[in-house]
Amino acid sequence: MQSFAESSFAFDEAESQDLIDGPTIATTVTNRMGNPKPRELNLARKPTIDWHYEENNIQLVSAPTSVEDEGIPSVFTMPPRTNPTEGKIREYLKRVSELRADLAQEGNVLNRESEDDFWLFVVNEFGFRKGSLVVTDDGNLRIVWKDRRGTHLGLQFLGGSEIQYVIFKRRTATQKISRVAGRDTVEGVKNQIDSFALNTLLNE
Amino acid sequence: MSEMCNDLPGSDHLVRYVGKQKILEDGTADGSAFLLRTNRPDETGLSFHWLEVLGANKMDQLAEVRRLTRIRFRTNGRLAELNVGDVRTEISNELSGVRIVHKPLDAEGEFDADPSHSEMTNLPPGDSDQAMLIGDLIADCVVSMHPAIGPNHD
């Protein structure tokens, strides 16, 4: 994947003087066919050339209308430079959006308090790897982590800062699975996670 | 409803519809798909279709389930298949008294009689912590996930 600097014509030093003198050219990049593809360029963000051009650093143009026309990734559609937490949150956002749409098809809605508690948990417990998200009949979000040995943690966000947990833990010594369920605050749930040594299931 | 409450043979199989929003991102069913509904206090058990009464092979059985169902199957929903004996054994390790019984349905309105309808009875209330534990345990027993909408189906 090309970086913004590599893909944007604005960073071509051979044309830098044109960029200063000819702002209309500066806002145009081309796709693979050589056709102009207008895009939004924030010249003020460019790091490598010492610009003295101060007027109208941002020029708004119409966006490309189809992904297939994209010959060069836009700064607004490029994947992030991999902050794991940001990537995880983007995936959760997408999944929550899908679940909301599925519920809407059935005339149901997400429980707002559950969703609020879910996001608070995700942001505060950013060290946990991404879990799998579902929604219950009550409109509550539930996040699940599983491994191949049968160890499992399910957390349902009930709203009001209350979380229902279900833990399956395969004991190394006996190979039997211990199962427990209950409900508690985040701190109480974290104590359960420690008690059952679930950190290897949850950590990145 | 016909009152035939015989326990299903342990060697046979059940399927239950799982909506898309209860399917985990690895394609498996979540335990929340196996809870009694809290808004239906009249619900006596968790409904399933007993496959072996519907035909000789899996394709015919599933086609009959799709024809006989009285709920709306949605695109990307799945039919979760379980072995009767395995799920009964696993549940009994956590909760006694759960039965898997045959409860065929008579014809009603636009719906044909359904000879495959069965129920898992004596489950805890759907909003309880124990119910979710049992639901996750049942989900762990699922052996296959089949498309709820078959080919040539709208």
Interface residues (C-beta under 8 A of the other chain):
Chain A: R95 L99 D102 L103 Q105 S132 L133 V134 V135 T136 D137 D138 R142 V144 K146 G150 H152 G154 Q156 Q164 V166 F168 R179 V180 A181 G182 R183
Chain B: G19 K20 Q21 K22 I23 L24 E25 D26 T28 D30 G31 S32 L35 R37 T38 N39 R74 E94 G126 D127 D129 Q130 M132 L133 D136 L137 D140
